[in-house]
Amino acid sequence: MTDNVNTEKLNTIYEYIRVAHGGGAYEKLDESLQPRPPEMLYDFVERLNLVSGSTVLDVGCGYGNNTCDLARRFNFQVKGIDIVDDHLEFAQNAALKQGLAEQVSFIKGSLESIPFEDATFDLIWCRDVLEQVQNVRQFARECDRVLKPNGSMVIYTIFATELMEPKEAARLYKTLGVVPESMSASFVEECFKDAGLQILTTEVIGSELMQYYEERDGRATKELMRLARMILAKEKFLSQLGQTNYEVTSALYHWAIYQLIGKLSSTIYTLRKTV
Ligand SMILES: C[S@@+](CC[C@H](N)C(=O)[O-])C[C@H]1O[C@@H](n2cnc3c(N)ncnc32)[C@H](O)[C@@H]1O
């Protein structure tokens, strides 16, 4: 009986497999879904209708790319904070080179203790940072504190989905300094609501940005092949790169691939401080 069922199943499966490797209806899967570029994140700022000269805080500003873009595109006064010295130095130089020294400045600071007075900012921009924040509840309270009444927030972050297996998550998070609870959408949303920030919009974009990067310059397949070589010739690359570098690089490439296969998924929020 089992054999019969399996025979039937295999016949069906191989029929699909034969077609899936070929063309026909499956060619539709080769068609782009027209992913939007990362600049689409600025559309969320645009919709907030903030006036020129508004004060903005870029939390976890990294190399200051968005800090400078926000100043240039919208004519905002933007402060960037980050905890990594190298990032701040790079960001400061970038702003100088772009002639934005009057509009943009950077300061070292932790997101759990934002080094600004209460009610300073019209907008907080938070891109790709929440994942590494140790205490999201405290961070959310700090955002609420430094926002002016009716101030807004735009958050882009990545969450784990139900496809992420616990062992995969543990390996990935430990290596990249990702905080497990910050990877849960329900926990993060609860923290911001409890802090007094109302979620105005939520857009789950999944792997859209990663699909954009892949279609633009083959980034994901390049990283997938690098990863495959690192796995196949592990000893060689371990001795070339060293243990830590090997592990961080491997985790970083997994991060990209996990987005494409749905273990990680991106969401964009806009929030407003409730007075
Ligand atoms: C993935 S990078 C993103 C940088 C930038 N927002 C972007 O999208 O290009 C994350 C940044 O957040 C910073 N960061 C992480 N946790 C932080 C914390 N608790 N306080 C301040 N900065 C933090 C890191 O140093 C890093 O520069």
The ligand as an ORCA input file, in Angstrom:
! r2SCAN-3c Opt
* xyz 0 1
  C      23.670     47.771      9.833
  S      24.299     49.309     10.351
  C      23.173     50.428      9.589
  C      23.744     51.793      9.393
  C      22.812     52.812      8.737
  N      21.628     53.058      9.505
  C      22.450     52.370      7.339
  O      21.326     51.939      7.104
  O      23.321     52.471      6.469
  C      23.840     49.383     12.076
  C      24.463     50.548     12.799
  O      23.862     50.692     14.087
  C      24.865     50.969     15.051
  N      24.374     50.530     16.365
  C      23.941     49.307     16.712
  N      23.523     49.296     17.990
  C      23.699     50.547     18.468
  C      23.447     51.170     19.730
  N      22.929     50.486     20.747
  N      23.738     52.476     19.872
  C      24.252     53.195     18.829
  N      24.510     52.654     17.611
  C      24.233     51.338     17.429
  C      26.059     50.170     14.541
  O      27.267     50.660     15.067
  C      25.950     50.370     13.043
  O      26.635     51.513     12.610
*
